[in-house]
Amino acid sequence: MIKIYSTPSCPYCQMAKDFFDEKGLEYEDFDVAIDEKAREEMIQKTGQLGVPVIEINGNIVIGFNREEIEKYLNL
């Protein structure tokens, strides 16, 4: 399962979502600009407010780190 904590104005968030779309991967997108519960969850998991925060099967990736994302997805 892939979760992405993002904001609409974040270019790296969009790059990550485009990457998932290109690979045909399903993901759950949480807009932390308006979703207070998701924002608190993200902060609790990472201790920070920066986006994107991507969770892949319990592993956290901060930012659009393609290499790390591919590693966790076994691509």
N, CA, C and O atoms as a Maestro MAE file, in Angstrom:
{
 s_m_m2io_version
 :::
 2.0.0
}

f_m_ct {
 s_m_title
 :::
 protein
 m_atom[300] {
  # First column is atom index #
  i_m_mmod_type
  r_m_x_coord
  r_m_y_coord
  r_m_z_coord
  i_m_residue_number
  s_m_chain_name
  s_m_pdb_residue_name
  s_m_pdb_atom_name
  i_m_atomic_number
  :::
  1 25 0.831 -1.190 0.000 1 A "MET " " N  " 7
  2 3 0.000 0.000 0.000 1 A "MET " " CA " 6
  3 2 0.874 1.252 0.000 1 A "MET " " C  " 6
  4 15 1.871 1.330 0.718 1 A "MET " " O  " 8
  5 25 0.483 2.226 -0.816 2 A "ILE " " N  " 7
  6 3 1.226 3.483 -0.926 2 A "ILE " " CA " 6
  7 2 0.334 4.616 -0.450 2 A "ILE " " C  " 6
  8 15 -0.808 4.756 -0.887 2 A "ILE " " O  " 8
  9 25 0.877 5.421 0.455 3 A "LYS " " N  " 7
  10 3 0.195 6.645 0.903 3 A "LYS " " CA " 6
  11 2 1.126 7.800 0.584 3 A "LYS " " C  " 6
  12 15 2.340 7.704 0.767 3 A "LYS " " O  " 8
  13 25 0.547 8.894 0.105 4 A "ILE " " N  " 7
  14 3 1.355 10.099 -0.102 4 A "ILE " " CA " 6
  15 2 0.669 11.261 0.600 4 A "ILE " " C  " 6
  16 15 -0.510 11.540 0.384 4 A "ILE " " O  " 8
  17 25 1.438 11.925 1.440 5 A "TYR " " N  " 7
  18 3 0.978 13.131 2.127 5 A "TYR " " CA " 6
  19 2 1.517 14.284 1.306 5 A "TYR " " C  " 6
  20 15 2.730 14.416 1.137 5 A "TYR " " O  " 8
  21 25 0.616 15.129 0.787 6 A "SER " " N  " 7
  22 3 1.036 16.154 -0.168 6 A "SER " " CA " 6
  23 2 0.241 17.444 0.011 6 A "SER " " C  " 6
  24 15 -0.676 17.532 0.826 6 A "SER " " O  " 8
  25 25 0.630 18.438 -0.783 7 A "THR " " N  " 7
  26 3 -0.145 19.677 -0.902 7 A "THR " " CA " 6
  27 2 -0.285 19.968 -2.400 7 A "THR " " C  " 6
  28 15 0.556 19.547 -3.194 7 A "THR " " O  " 8
  29 25 -1.340 20.684 -2.784 8 A "PRO " " N  " 7
  30 3 -1.569 20.966 -4.200 8 A "PRO " " CA " 6
  31 2 -0.468 21.797 -4.864 8 A "PRO " " C  " 6
  32 15 -0.256 21.686 -6.071 8 A "PRO " " O  " 8
  33 25 0.232 22.627 -4.087 9 A "SER " " N  " 7
  34 3 1.229 23.528 -4.665 9 A "SER " " CA " 6
  35 2 2.644 22.942 -4.690 9 A "SER " " C  " 6
  36 15 3.584 23.621 -5.103 9 A "SER " " O  " 8
  37 25 2.802 21.697 -4.255 10 A "CYS " " N  " 7
  38 3 4.129 21.080 -4.142 10 A "CYS " " CA " 6
  39 2 4.523 20.372 -5.437 10 A "CYS " " C  " 6
  40 15 3.904 19.372 -5.800 10 A "CYS " " O  " 8
  41 25 5.555 20.881 -6.149 11 A "PRO " " N  " 7
  42 3 5.954 20.242 -7.410 11 A "PRO " " CA " 6
  43 2 6.509 18.831 -7.216 11 A "PRO " " C  " 6
  44 15 6.317 17.976 -8.081 11 A "PRO " " O  " 8
  45 25 7.190 18.569 -6.102 12 A "TYR " " N  " 7
  46 3 7.741 17.237 -5.864 12 A "TYR " " CA " 6
  47 2 6.641 16.228 -5.549 12 A "TYR " " C  " 6
  48 15 6.771 15.041 -5.848 12 A "TYR " " O  " 8
  49 25 5.569 16.706 -4.950 13 A "CYS " " N  " 7
  50 3 4.402 15.849 -4.709 13 A "CYS " " CA " 6
  51 2 3.821 15.408 -6.051 13 A "CYS " " C  " 6
  52 15 3.499 14.237 -6.246 13 A "CYS " " O  " 8
  53 25 3.694 16.358 -6.964 14 A "GLN " " N  " 7
  54 3 3.142 16.050 -8.278 14 A "GLN " " CA " 6
  55 2 4.053 15.094 -9.045 14 A "GLN " " C  " 6
  56 15 3.573 14.198 -9.741 14 A "GLN " " O  " 8
  57 25 5.366 15.285 -8.917 15 A "MET " " N  " 7
  58 3 6.313 14.387 -9.572 15 A "MET " " CA " 6
  59 2 6.148 12.958 -9.048 15 A "MET " " C  " 6
  60 15 6.194 11.998 -9.818 15 A "MET " " O  " 8
  61 25 5.959 12.829 -7.743 16 A "ALA " " N  " 7
  62 3 5.781 11.501 -7.146 16 A "ALA " " CA " 6
  63 2 4.485 10.863 -7.650 16 A "ALA " " C  " 6
  64 15 4.473 9.682 -7.995 16 A "ALA " " O  " 8
  65 25 3.404 11.629 -7.696 17 A "LYS " " N  " 7
  66 3 2.122 11.095 -8.172 17 A "LYS " " CA " 6
  67 2 2.203 10.731 -9.652 17 A "LYS " " C  " 6
  68 15 1.647 9.715 -10.069 17 A "LYS " " O  " 8
  69 25 2.884 11.543 -10.441 18 A "ASP " " N  " 7
  70 3 3.082 11.228 -11.863 18 A "ASP " " CA " 6
  71 2 3.868 9.926 -12.014 18 A "ASP " " C  " 6
  72 15 3.557 9.101 -12.873 18 A "ASP " " O  " 8
  73 25 4.876 9.751 -11.182 19 A "PHE " " N  " 7
  74 3 5.687 8.531 -11.199 19 A "PHE " " CA " 6
  75 2 4.813 7.309 -10.912 19 A "PHE " " C  " 6
  76 15 4.889 6.308 -11.625 19 A "PHE " " O  " 8
  77 25 3.990 7.390 -9.873 20 A "PHE " " N  " 7
  78 3 3.109 6.272 -9.526 20 A "PHE " " CA " 6
  79 2 2.129 5.987 -10.661 20 A "PHE " " C  " 6
  80 15 1.861 4.829 -10.980 20 A "PHE " " O  " 8
  81 25 1.597 7.049 -11.269 21 A "ASP " " N  " 7
  82 3 0.664 6.885 -12.389 21 A "ASP " " CA " 6
  83 2 1.343 6.205 -13.580 21 A "ASP " " C  " 6
  84 15 0.769 5.313 -14.202 21 A "ASP " " O  " 8
  85 25 2.570 6.634 -13.891 22 A "GLU " " N  " 7
  86 3 3.328 6.042 -15.005 22 A "GLU " " CA " 6
  87 2 3.560 4.551 -14.792 22 A "GLU " " C  " 6
  88 15 3.532 3.765 -15.740 22 A "GLU " " O  " 8
  89 25 3.790 4.172 -13.540 23 A "LYS " " N  " 7
  90 3 4.064 2.770 -13.207 23 A "LYS " " CA " 6
  91 2 2.771 1.973 -13.007 23 A "LYS " " C  " 6
  92 15 2.815 0.761 -12.798 23 A "LYS " " O  " 8
  93 25 1.617 2.657 -13.070 24 A "GLY " " N  " 7
  94 3 0.340 1.977 -12.882 24 A "GLY " " CA " 6
  95 2 0.092 1.548 -11.450 24 A "GLY " " C  " 6
  96 15 -0.608 0.567 -11.201 24 A "GLY " " O  " 8
  97 25 0.666 2.286 -10.503 25 A "LEU " " N  " 7
  98 3 0.542 1.953 -9.081 25 A "LEU " " CA " 6
  99 2 -0.597 2.747 -8.439 25 A "LEU " " C  " 6
  100 15 -0.765 3.939 -8.697 25 A "LEU " " O  " 8
  101 25 -1.358 2.074 -7.613 26 A "GLU " " N  " 7
  102 3 -2.425 2.756 -6.885 26 A "GLU " " CA " 6
  103 2 -1.837 3.362 -5.617 26 A "GLU " " C  " 6
  104 15 -0.950 2.788 -4.986 26 A "GLU " " O  " 8
  105 25 -2.347 4.521 -5.264 27 A "TYR " " N  " 7
  106 3 -1.891 5.188 -4.047 27 A "TYR " " CA " 6
  107 2 -3.032 5.979 -3.451 27 A "TYR " " C  " 6
  108 15 -3.989 6.347 -4.132 27 A "TYR " " O  " 8
  109 25 -2.906 6.229 -2.163 28 A "GLU " " N  " 7
  110 3 -3.882 7.050 -1.459 28 A "GLU " " CA " 6
  111 2 -3.222 8.403 -1.220 28 A "GLU " " C  " 6
  112 15 -2.132 8.481 -0.654 28 A "GLU " " O  " 8
  113 25 -3.892 9.466 -1.656 29 A "ASP " " N  " 7
  114 3 -3.339 10.821 -1.567 29 A "ASP " " CA " 6
  115 2 -4.045 11.593 -0.458 29 A "ASP " " C  " 6
  116 15 -5.273 11.677 -0.431 29 A "ASP " " O  " 8
  117 25 -3.260 12.153 0.452 30 A "PHE " " N  " 7
  118 3 -3.795 12.958 1.547 30 A "PHE " " CA " 6
  119 2 -3.295 14.388 1.402 30 A "PHE " " C  " 6
  120 15 -2.091 14.638 1.462 30 A "PHE " " O  " 8
  121 25 -4.213 15.324 1.211 31 A "ASP " " N  " 7
  122 3 -3.870 16.750 1.085 31 A "ASP " " CA " 6
  123 2 -3.755 17.338 2.484 31 A "ASP " " C  " 6
  124 15 -4.757 17.684 3.111 31 A "ASP " " O  " 8
  125 25 -2.515 17.448 2.968 32 A "VAL " " N  " 7
  126 3 -2.297 17.913 4.339 32 A "VAL " " CA " 6
  127 2 -2.533 19.415 4.510 32 A "VAL " " C  " 6
  128 15 -2.500 19.927 5.629 32 A "VAL " " O  " 8
  129 25 -2.770 20.116 3.404 33 A "ALA " " N  " 7
  130 3 -3.115 21.542 3.500 33 A "ALA " " CA " 6
  131 2 -4.530 21.712 4.062 33 A "ALA " " C  " 6
  132 15 -4.830 22.715 4.708 33 A "ALA " " O  " 8
  133 25 -5.392 20.727 3.812 34 A "ILE " " N  " 7
  134 3 -6.775 20.836 4.287 34 A "ILE " " CA " 6
  135 2 -7.200 19.699 5.219 34 A "ILE " " C  " 6
  136 15 -8.180 19.833 5.951 34 A "ILE " " O  " 8
  137 25 -6.474 18.592 5.195 35 A "ASP " " N  " 7
  138 3 -6.829 17.424 6.004 35 A "ASP " " CA " 6
  139 2 -6.004 17.433 7.292 35 A "ASP " " C  " 6
  140 15 -4.868 16.960 7.326 35 A "ASP " " O  " 8
  141 25 -6.604 17.981 8.346 36 A "GLU " " N  " 7
  142 3 -5.896 18.149 9.617 36 A "GLU " " CA " 6
  143 2 -5.483 16.808 10.219 36 A "GLU " " C  " 6
  144 15 -4.387 16.686 10.766 36 A "GLU " " O  " 8
  145 25 -6.344 15.813 10.122 37 A "LYS " " N  " 7
  146 3 -6.048 14.485 10.673 37 A "LYS " " CA " 6
  147 2 -4.842 13.877 9.967 37 A "LYS " " C  " 6
  148 15 -3.955 13.325 10.619 37 A "LYS " " O  " 8
  149 25 -4.803 13.972 8.645 38 A "ALA " " N  " 7
  150 3 -3.672 13.441 7.871 38 A "ALA " " CA " 6
  151 2 -2.390 14.198 8.197 38 A "ALA " " C  " 6
  152 15 -1.319 13.598 8.291 38 A "ALA " " O  " 8
  153 25 -2.497 15.526 8.370 39 A "ARG " " N  " 7
  154 3 -1.321 16.336 8.706 39 A "ARG " " CA " 6
  155 2 -0.738 15.887 10.047 39 A "ARG " " C  " 6
  156 15 0.477 15.740 10.178 39 A "ARG " " O  " 8
  157 25 -1.603 15.670 11.041 40 A "GLU " " N  " 7
  158 3 -1.142 15.217 12.360 40 A "GLU " " CA " 6
  159 2 -0.504 13.837 12.263 40 A "GLU " " C  " 6
  160 15 0.508 13.565 12.909 40 A "GLU " " O  " 8
  161 25 -1.101 12.967 11.452 41 A "GLU " " N  " 7
  162 3 -0.562 11.619 11.248 41 A "GLU " " CA " 6
  163 2 0.835 11.693 10.629 41 A "GLU " " C  " 6
  164 15 1.749 10.982 11.047 41 A "GLU " " O  " 8
  165 25 0.985 12.560 9.629 42 A "MET " " N  " 7
  166 3 2.272 12.737 8.955 42 A "MET " " CA " 6
  167 2 3.327 13.253 9.940 42 A "MET " " C  " 6
  168 15 4.451 12.751 9.966 42 A "MET " " O  " 8
  169 25 2.969 14.243 10.739 43 A "ILE " " N  " 7
  170 3 3.899 14.818 11.715 43 A "ILE " " CA " 6
  171 2 4.293 13.764 12.749 43 A "ILE " " C  " 6
  172 15 5.455 13.678 13.147 43 A "ILE " " O  " 8
  173 25 3.321 12.968 13.178 44 A "GLN " " N  " 7
  174 3 3.592 11.924 14.160 44 A "GLN " " CA " 6
  175 2 4.582 10.891 13.603 44 A "GLN " " C  " 6
  176 15 5.446 10.398 14.328 44 A "GLN " " O  " 8
  177 25 4.450 10.569 12.317 45 A "LYS " " N  " 7
  178 3 5.318 9.567 11.698 45 A "LYS " " CA " 6
  179 2 6.715 10.084 11.393 45 A "LYS " " C  " 6
  180 15 7.683 9.325 11.438 45 A "LYS " " O  " 8
  181 25 6.828 11.403 11.075 46 A "THR " " N  " 7
  182 3 8.105 11.929 10.601 46 A "THR " " CA " 6
  183 2 8.705 13.025 11.471 46 A "THR " " C  " 6
  184 15 9.909 13.277 11.410 46 A "THR " " O  " 8
  185 25 7.879 13.674 12.274 47 A "GLY " " N  " 7
  186 3 8.360 14.789 13.085 47 A "GLY " " CA " 6
  187 2 8.590 16.056 12.280 47 A "GLY " " C  " 6
  188 15 9.290 16.959 12.738 47 A "GLY " " O  " 8
  189 25 8.012 16.136 11.087 48 A "GLN " " N  " 7
  190 3 8.226 17.321 10.255 48 A "GLN " " CA " 6
  191 2 7.000 17.663 9.430 48 A "GLN " " C  " 6
  192 15 6.058 16.877 9.326 48 A "GLN " " O  " 8
  193 25 7.033 18.863 8.840 49 A "LEU " " N  " 7
  194 3 5.920 19.352 8.025 49 A "LEU " " CA " 6
  195 2 6.198 19.314 6.528 49 A "LEU " " C  " 6
  196 15 5.292 19.567 5.733 49 A "LEU " " O  " 8
  197 25 7.421 19.006 6.127 50 A "GLY " " N  " 7
  198 3 7.774 19.005 4.704 50 A "GLY " " CA " 6
  199 2 7.050 17.909 3.931 50 A "GLY " " C  " 6
  200 15 6.838 16.810 4.444 50 A "GLY " " O  " 8
  201 25 6.675 18.217 2.703 51 A "VAL " " N  " 7
  202 3 6.029 17.242 1.827 51 A "VAL " " CA " 6
  203 2 6.822 17.117 0.537 51 A "VAL " " C  " 6
  204 15 7.565 18.041 0.206 51 A "VAL " " O  " 8
  205 25 6.707 16.044 -0.197 52 A "PRO " " N  " 7
  206 3 5.846 14.909 0.106 52 A "PRO " " CA " 6
  207 2 6.461 13.971 1.142 52 A "PRO " " C  " 6
  208 15 7.680 13.863 1.276 52 A "PRO " " O  " 8
  209 25 5.581 13.306 1.861 53 A "VAL " " N  " 7
  210 3 5.962 12.175 2.694 53 A "VAL " " CA " 6
  211 2 5.247 10.984 2.079 53 A "VAL " " C  " 6
  212 15 4.025 10.988 1.929 53 A "VAL " " O  " 8
  213 25 6.010 9.980 1.731 54 A "ILE " " N  " 7
  214 3 5.466 8.807 1.064 54 A "ILE " " CA " 6
  215 2 5.676 7.606 1.975 54 A "ILE " " C  " 6
  216 15 6.779 7.356 2.461 54 A "ILE " " O  " 8
  217 25 4.596 6.872 2.193 55 A "GLU " " N  " 7
  218 3 4.675 5.662 3.003 55 A "GLU " " CA " 6
  219 2 4.398 4.462 2.099 55 A "GLU " " C  " 6
  220 15 3.349 4.372 1.462 55 A "GLU " " O  " 8
  221 25 5.361 3.547 2.059 56 A "ILE " " N  " 7
  222 3 5.245 2.349 1.229 56 A "ILE " " CA " 6
  223 2 5.396 1.139 2.136 56 A "ILE " " C  " 6
  224 15 6.485 0.847 2.631 56 A "ILE " " O  " 8
  225 25 4.299 0.447 2.344 57 A "ASN " " N  " 7
  226 3 4.312 -0.757 3.201 57 A "ASN " " CA " 6
  227 2 5.002 -0.496 4.542 57 A "ASN " " C  " 6
  228 15 5.790 -1.318 5.009 57 A "ASN " " O  " 8
  229 25 4.703 0.651 5.157 58 A "GLY " " N  " 7
  230 3 5.255 0.973 6.463 58 A "GLY " " CA " 6
  231 2 6.602 1.675 6.429 58 A "GLY " " C  " 6
  232 15 7.077 2.131 7.468 58 A "GLY " " O  " 8
  233 25 7.232 1.774 5.261 59 A "ASN " " N  " 7
  234 3 8.509 2.479 5.117 59 A "ASN " " CA " 6
  235 2 8.243 3.925 4.715 59 A "ASN " " C  " 6
  236 15 7.408 4.185 3.848 59 A "ASN " " O  " 8
  237 25 8.943 4.858 5.334 60 A "ILE " " N  " 7
  238 3 8.747 6.281 5.077 60 A "ILE " " CA " 6
  239 2 9.841 6.813 4.165 60 A "ILE " " C  " 6
  240 15 11.028 6.577 4.388 60 A "ILE " " O  " 8
  241 25 9.412 7.543 3.125 61 A "VAL " " N  " 7
  242 3 10.331 8.247 2.231 61 A "VAL " " CA " 6
  243 2 9.949 9.723 2.312 61 A "VAL " " C  " 6
  244 15 8.793 10.083 2.089 61 A "VAL " " O  " 8
  245 25 10.913 10.566 2.629 62 A "ILE " " N  " 7
  246 3 10.659 12.005 2.709 62 A "ILE " " CA " 6
  247 2 11.197 12.644 1.437 62 A "ILE " " C  " 6
  248 15 12.372 12.501 1.098 62 A "ILE " " O  " 8
  249 25 10.319 13.347 0.745 63 A "GLY " " N  " 7
  250 3 10.689 13.946 -0.534 63 A "GLY " " CA " 6
  251 2 10.504 12.942 -1.662 63 A "GLY " " C  " 6
  252 15 10.181 11.778 -1.426 63 A "GLY " " O  " 8
  253 25 10.712 13.408 -2.892 64 A "PHE " " N  " 7
  254 3 10.601 12.515 -4.047 64 A "PHE " " CA " 6
  255 2 11.973 11.914 -4.321 64 A "PHE " " C  " 6
  256 15 12.716 12.395 -5.177 64 A "PHE " " O  " 8
  257 25 12.296 10.857 -3.583 65 A "ASN " " N  " 7
  258 3 13.559 10.146 -3.727 65 A "ASN " " CA " 6
  259 2 13.266 8.896 -4.549 65 A "ASN " " C  " 6
  260 15 12.944 7.839 -4.007 65 A "ASN " " O  " 8
  261 25 13.383 9.036 -5.859 66 A "ARG " " N  " 7
  262 3 13.000 7.966 -6.795 66 A "ARG " " CA " 6
  263 2 13.713 6.643 -6.495 66 A "ARG " " C  " 6
  264 15 13.096 5.579 -6.530 66 A "ARG " " O  " 8
  265 25 15.005 6.718 -6.201 67 A "GLU " " N  " 7
  266 3 15.789 5.519 -5.926 67 A "GLU " " CA " 6
  267 2 15.253 4.768 -4.707 67 A "GLU " " C  " 6
  268 15 15.101 3.547 -4.736 67 A "GLU " " O  " 8
  269 25 14.973 5.502 -3.653 68 A "GLU " " N  " 7
  270 3 14.459 4.888 -2.423 68 A "GLU " " CA " 6
  271 2 13.045 4.334 -2.639 68 A "GLU " " C  " 6
  272 15 12.707 3.261 -2.139 68 A "GLU " " O  " 8
  273 25 12.229 5.074 -3.385 69 A "ILE " " N  " 7
  274 3 10.861 4.630 -3.695 69 A "ILE " " CA " 6
  275 2 10.915 3.314 -4.480 69 A "ILE " " C  " 6
  276 15 10.195 2.367 -4.162 69 A "ILE " " O  " 8
  277 25 11.762 3.262 -5.496 70 A "GLU " " N  " 7
  278 3 11.894 2.047 -6.312 70 A "GLU " " CA " 6
  279 2 12.384 0.864 -5.469 70 A "GLU " " C  " 6
  280 15 11.966 -0.274 -5.679 70 A "GLU " " O  " 8
  281 25 13.266 1.147 -4.523 71 A "LYS " " N  " 7
  282 3 13.770 0.085 -3.649 71 A "LYS " " CA " 6
  283 2 12.625 -0.506 -2.833 71 A "LYS " " C  " 6
  284 15 12.491 -1.728 -2.753 71 A "LYS " " O  " 8
  285 25 11.806 0.336 -2.231 72 A "TYR " " N  " 7
  286 3 10.699 -0.147 -1.399 72 A "TYR " " CA " 6
  287 2 9.598 -0.813 -2.231 72 A "TYR " " C  " 6
  288 15 8.853 -1.650 -1.720 72 A "TYR " " O  " 8
  289 25 9.499 -0.446 -3.492 73 A "LEU " " N  " 7
  290 3 8.489 -1.049 -4.378 73 A "LEU " " CA " 6
  291 2 9.039 -2.260 -5.139 73 A "LEU " " C  " 6
  292 15 8.318 -2.897 -5.906 73 A "LEU " " O  " 8
  293 25 10.325 -2.572 -4.921 74 A "ASN " " N  " 7
  294 3 10.994 -3.670 -5.627 74 A "ASN " " CA " 6
  295 2 10.914 -3.499 -7.141 74 A "ASN " " C  " 6
  296 15 10.624 -4.457 -7.858 74 A "ASN " " O  " 8
  297 25 11.170 -2.279 -7.635 75 A "LEU " " N  " 7
  298 3 11.137 -2.005 -9.072 75 A "LEU " " CA " 6
  299 2 12.545 -2.071 -9.668 75 A "LEU " " C  " 6
  300 15 12.717 -1.867 -10.870 75 A "LEU " " O  " 8
  :::
 }
 m_bond[299] {
  # First column is bond index #
  i_m_from
  i_m_to
  i_m_order
  :::
  1 1 2 1
  2 2 3 1
  3 3 4 2
  4 3 5 1
  5 5 6 1
  6 6 7 1
  7 7 8 2
  8 7 9 1
  9 9 10 1
  10 10 11 1
  11 11 12 2
  12 11 13 1
  13 13 14 1
  14 14 15 1
  15 15 16 2
  16 15 17 1
  17 17 18 1
  18 18 19 1
  19 19 20 2
  20 19 21 1
  21 21 22 1
  22 22 23 1
  23 23 24 2
  24 23 25 1
  25 25 26 1
  26 26 27 1
  27 27 28 2
  28 27 29 1
  29 29 30 1
  30 30 31 1
  31 31 32 2
  32 31 33 1
  33 33 34 1
  34 34 35 1
  35 35 36 2
  36 35 37 1
  37 37 38 1
  38 38 39 1
  39 39 40 2
  40 39 41 1
  41 41 42 1
  42 42 43 1
  43 43 44 2
  44 43 45 1
  45 45 46 1
  46 46 47 1
  47 47 48 2
  48 47 49 1
  49 49 50 1
  50 50 51 1
  51 51 52 2
  52 51 53 1
  53 53 54 1
  54 54 55 1
  55 55 56 2
  56 55 57 1
  57 57 58 1
  58 58 59 1
  59 59 60 2
  60 59 61 1
  61 61 62 1
  62 62 63 1
  63 63 64 2
  64 63 65 1
  65 65 66 1
  66 66 67 1
  67 67 68 2
  68 67 69 1
  69 69 70 1
  70 70 71 1
  71 71 72 2
  72 71 73 1
  73 73 74 1
  74 74 75 1
  75 75 76 2
  76 75 77 1
  77 77 78 1
  78 78 79 1
  79 79 80 2
  80 79 81 1
  81 81 82 1
  82 82 83 1
  83 83 84 2
  84 83 85 1
  85 85 86 1
  86 86 87 1
  87 87 88 2
  88 87 89 1
  89 89 90 1
  90 90 91 1
  91 91 92 2
  92 91 93 1
  93 93 94 1
  94 94 95 1
  95 95 96 2
  96 95 97 1
  97 97 98 1
  98 98 99 1
  99 99 100 2
  100 99 101 1
  101 101 102 1
  102 102 103 1
  103 103 104 2
  104 103 105 1
  105 105 106 1
  106 106 107 1
  107 107 108 2
  108 107 109 1
  109 109 110 1
  110 110 111 1
  111 111 112 2
  112 111 113 1
  113 113 114 1
  114 114 115 1
  115 115 116 2
  116 115 117 1
  117 117 118 1
  118 118 119 1
  119 119 120 2
  120 119 121 1
  121 121 122 1
  122 122 123 1
  123 123 124 2
  124 123 125 1
  125 125 126 1
  126 126 127 1
  127 127 128 2
  128 127 129 1
  129 129 130 1
  130 130 131 1
  131 131 132 2
  132 131 133 1
  133 133 134 1
  134 134 135 1
  135 135 136 2
  136 135 137 1
  137 137 138 1
  138 138 139 1
  139 139 140 2
  140 139 141 1
  141 141 142 1
  142 142 143 1
  143 143 144 2
  144 143 145 1
  145 145 146 1
  146 146 147 1
  147 147 148 2
  148 147 149 1
  149 149 150 1
  150 150 151 1
  151 151 152 2
  152 151 153 1
  153 153 154 1
  154 154 155 1
  155 155 156 2
  156 155 157 1
  157 157 158 1
  158 158 159 1
  159 159 160 2
  160 159 161 1
  161 161 162 1
  162 162 163 1
  163 163 164 2
  164 163 165 1
  165 165 166 1
  166 166 167 1
  167 167 168 2
  168 167 169 1
  169 169 170 1
  170 170 171 1
  171 171 172 2
  172 171 173 1
  173 173 174 1
  174 174 175 1
  175 175 176 2
  176 175 177 1
  177 177 178 1
  178 178 179 1
  179 179 180 2
  180 179 181 1
  181 181 182 1
  182 182 183 1
  183 183 184 2
  184 183 185 1
  185 185 186 1
  186 186 187 1
  187 187 188 2
  188 187 189 1
  189 189 190 1
  190 190 191 1
  191 191 192 2
  192 191 193 1
  193 193 194 1
  194 194 195 1
  195 195 196 2
  196 195 197 1
  197 197 198 1
  198 198 199 1
  199 199 200 2
  200 199 201 1
  201 201 202 1
  202 202 203 1
  203 203 204 2
  204 203 205 1
  205 205 206 1
  206 206 207 1
  207 207 208 2
  208 207 209 1
  209 209 210 1
  210 210 211 1
  211 211 212 2
  212 211 213 1
  213 213 214 1
  214 214 215 1
  215 215 216 2
  216 215 217 1
  217 217 218 1
  218 218 219 1
  219 219 220 2
  220 219 221 1
  221 221 222 1
  222 222 223 1
  223 223 224 2
  224 223 225 1
  225 225 226 1
  226 226 227 1
  227 227 228 2
  228 227 229 1
  229 229 230 1
  230 230 231 1
  231 231 232 2
  232 231 233 1
  233 233 234 1
  234 234 235 1
  235 235 236 2
  236 235 237 1
  237 237 238 1
  238 238 239 1
  239 239 240 2
  240 239 241 1
  241 241 242 1
  242 242 243 1
  243 243 244 2
  244 243 245 1
  245 245 246 1
  246 246 247 1
  247 247 248 2
  248 247 249 1
  249 249 250 1
  250 250 251 1
  251 251 252 2
  252 251 253 1
  253 253 254 1
  254 254 255 1
  255 255 256 2
  256 255 257 1
  257 257 258 1
  258 258 259 1
  259 259 260 2
  260 259 261 1
  261 261 262 1
  262 262 263 1
  263 263 264 2
  264 263 265 1
  265 265 266 1
  266 266 267 1
  267 267 268 2
  268 267 269 1
  269 269 270 1
  270 270 271 1
  271 271 272 2
  272 271 273 1
  273 273 274 1
  274 274 275 1
  275 275 276 2
  276 275 277 1
  277 277 278 1
  278 278 279 1
  279 279 280 2
  280 279 281 1
  281 281 282 1
  282 282 283 1
  283 283 284 2
  284 283 285 1
  285 285 286 1
  286 286 287 1
  287 287 288 2
  288 287 289 1
  289 289 290 1
  290 290 291 1
  291 291 292 2
  292 291 293 1
  293 293 294 1
  294 294 295 1
  295 295 296 2
  296 295 297 1
  297 297 298 1
  298 298 299 1
  299 299 300 2
  :::
 }
}
